Amino acid sequence: MATEKDRPWVMRTYAGHSSAAESNALFRRNLAKGQTGLSVAFDLPTQTGYDADHPLAKGEVGKVGVPVAHLGDVRALFDRIPLAQMNTSMTINAPAMWLLALYQVAAQEQGALPDELTGTTQNDIVKEYLSRGTYAFPPDASLRLTTDVIAYTVATIPKWNPINICSYHLQEAGATPVQELAFALSTAIAVLDRVRDAGQVPPERFGDVVQRISFFVNAGVRFIEETCKMRAFVRLWDDLTLNRYGVTDAKARRLRYGVQVNSLGLTEAQPENNVQRIVLEMLGVTLSKNARARAVQLPAWNEALGLPRPWDQQWSLRMQQVLAYESDLLEYDDIFDGSHVIEAKVSELVDGAREEIDRVQAMGGAVAAVESGYLKQALVASHAERWQRIESGEQVVVGVNKFENTEPSPLTADLDTAIQTVDPAAENAALTSLREWRASRDGAAVEAALTKLRAVAKTTDNLMPVTIECARAGVTTGEWAGVLREMYGEYRAPTGVTGSVGVSGGGEAIAAVREKVAATSDELGGRLRFLVGKPGLDGHSNGAEQVAVRARDVGFEVIYQGIRLTPEQIVAAAVAEDVHCVGLSILSGSHMELVPAVVSGLRAAGLDDVPVVVGGIVPDTDARELRSAGVAAVYTPKDYDLTTMMSDVVDVIRHAHKL
């Protein structure tokens, strides 16, 4: 038995949509249900530093989170929520400095002191280049912003976690447990080295930096392996911070992490099975007392179908509450101490991770390994292997590749009401609000603040104070990020699709499709060319990368230019590359705006014989509308067999050319 019952972890739900006022109402409802912290989801324009009126924001406003363009939005977002008493996690990376400045100013307006604020800005830019894609600036400039936030918070907002180093998204992008450990800790080394060498924090206060670093991890359904992974994380972090950074205070070296359990493994087919998956994943990060999460947020059972409703989020919150308050989990010391099975697995993961960390360090560290494409290519290769195991049946996914027979589900009897739909008026409301804000502010104060931001960006001074001045002056998200884009330039991360990644199995099925591609190429007088496009701001490119890899494996010439393209850029690429088919991947819910724009653009360019196929989280009603608008085929997460998908694409091309 433990000497006294442990306190439960912070319980959150990841929430935010449509508008600041709508999201505020959702936050206050969730807090009333016993949630003990906030986890704010921002929409993609906010995450990538654009205002709602930027061309790339079209169709994306309010879709996967709340739009925040200025201080007025933050006031509305946290209205009647006392920020001095709240633990707020913000999933924001490239503009983390900006959102923290807005949050601090809004909190001070409520009467909160900076040293009362507790929470986290995600702010791990390295994993954005590898998985989520919401980066804005090149790596060096991004690390400068992260360093400035860390130095500022240690001095001014001492209870704030200025960075959440994320292995979560690495697992979603295909990382094995060893890669997840190694790549996350390599990122931590890059950040800590940069802070140490920048000289903004006195050496004697470096322990304060280390103890404010938090991690955000992913817990998959292999919950014993996940438990061992977290125990390995604890050991590796303790060793790293003691031996590389000389932190002698054991408390400062403690691994502090929050969790979102795995959304990658949630299925569209038989989605009720997701409930037990979520519970098992939660156990992986709560069972081991010495490696227990500090904060947990769970996805909802219907996340592979669309946006969860408040009731679905409540169900996920209740799962946590039953475990924490009804079970005896918190009454015992670590139940795994002394287990030789657990110890052997932990040692295996530690040894594998150390070897991989050494490999990355030998390349020059995490940033160099991003720029060379090594990290991305390693993840794409691991993800391809995982996908092949599912396709072959070696890795069982219940309801998807085994036990597919099912009774009709009452949960999904009416799919249109089984998910939340974003108000289609949200984008117009955000545009109106933005125009009104710009009209009502002091234009001279805005210009003065932006001029000062430009000047400080040319120096090595900390950018946080001038960013706070911008927030107070009424600068918008797009204006703040626009100045820094102007100073530091844009960046396109390596896609990881080129190189040695590819098929290692698949045998006869792959060979049959390869023959079909070759035959059709001969009939059309040239190799089949397939353009894989990511329109809009959705940076979740894992699926698109796997489609591109498989298309190449079956003999297509593949054109994949990465994320964040306008419909016009995709059409221009289709014309320039003389492609036979365009495949669009969208997971942000903006398919109804962006896909028709590509279809009509292709028709206007005279490419009537170039069919469009679409993949993503697309509800049935939307899929029917897209097909009636000229889309040849729609694929969703249940369509896991990529080789069959490629065969279908050849049929679509043949049909378009009347072969």
HELIX and SHEET records of a PDB file:
HELIX    1   1 ALA A   20  ALA A   32  1                                  13    
HELIX    2   2 LEU A   44  THR A   48  1                                   5    
HELIX    3   3 PRO A   55  ALA A   57  5                                   3    
HELIX    4   4 LEU A   71  LEU A   77  1                                   7    
HELIX    5   5 LEU A   83  GLN A   85  5                                   3    
HELIX    6   6 ALA A   96  GLU A  109  1                                  14    
HELIX    7   7 PRO A  114  GLU A  116  5                                   3    
HELIX    8   8 VAL A  126  LYS A  127  1                                   2    
HELIX    9   9 GLU A  128  ARG A  132  3                                   5    
HELIX   10  10 PRO A  139  THR A  156  1                                  18    
HELIX   11  11 TYR A  168  GLU A  172  1                                   5    
HELIX   12  12 PRO A  177  ALA A  198  1                                  22    
HELIX   13  13 PRO A  203  ARG A  205  5                                   3    
HELIX   14  14 PHE A  206  ARG A  212  1                                   7    
HELIX   15  15 PHE A  223  ASN A  243  1                                  21    
HELIX   16  16 ASN A  273  GLY A  284  1                                  12    
HELIX   17  17 LYS A  289  ALA A  291  5                                   3    
HELIX   18  18 PRO A  310  GLN A  321  1                                  12    
HELIX   19  19 VAL A  322  GLU A  326  3                                   5    
HELIX   20  20 LEU A  329  GLU A  331  5                                   3    
HELIX   21  21 HIS A  340  ALA A  362  1                                  23    
HELIX   22  22 ALA A  366  GLU A  371  1                                   6    
HELIX   23  23 TYR A  374  SER A  392  1                                  19    
HELIX   24  24 PRO A  410  THR A  412  5                                   3    
HELIX   25  25 LEU A  415  THR A  417  5                                   3    
HELIX   26  26 ALA A  426  SER A  440  1                                  15    
HELIX   27  27 GLY A  443  ALA A  457  1                                  15    
HELIX   28  28 MET A  464  ALA A  473  1                                  10    
HELIX   29  29 THR A  477  TYR A  488  1                                  12    
HELIX   30  30 GLY A  507  LEU A  524  1                                  18    
HELIX   31  31 ASN A  542  ASP A  553  1                                  12    
HELIX   32  32 PRO A  567  GLU A  577  1                                  11    
HELIX   33  33 HIS A  591  ALA A  604  1                                  14    
HELIX   34  34 ASP A  620  SER A  628  1                                   9    
HELIX   35  35 LEU A  642  ALA A  656  1                                  15    
SHEET    1   A 5 VAL A  10  ARG A  12  0                                        
SHEET    2   A 5 ALA A 295  GLN A 297  1                                        
SHEET    3   A 5 TYR A 257  VAL A 261  1                                        
SHEET    4   A 5 ILE A 213  ALA A 219  1                                        
SHEET    5   A 5 ILE A 163  CYS A 166  1                                        
SHEET    1   B 5 TYR A  14  ALA A  15  0                                        
SHEET    2   B 5 LEU A  38  ALA A  41  1                                        
SHEET    3   B 5 ASN A  87  THR A  91  1                                        
SHEET    4   B 5 THR A 118  THR A 121  1                                        
SHEET    5   B 5 TRP A 160  ASN A 161  1                                        
SHEET    1   C 5 GLU A 557  TYR A 560  0                                        
SHEET    2   C 5 ARG A 529  GLY A 533  1                                        
SHEET    3   C 5 CYS A 581  ILE A 586  1                                        
SHEET    4   C 5 VAL A 612  GLY A 616  1                                        
SHEET    5   C 5 ALA A 633  TYR A 635  1                                        
END                                                                             
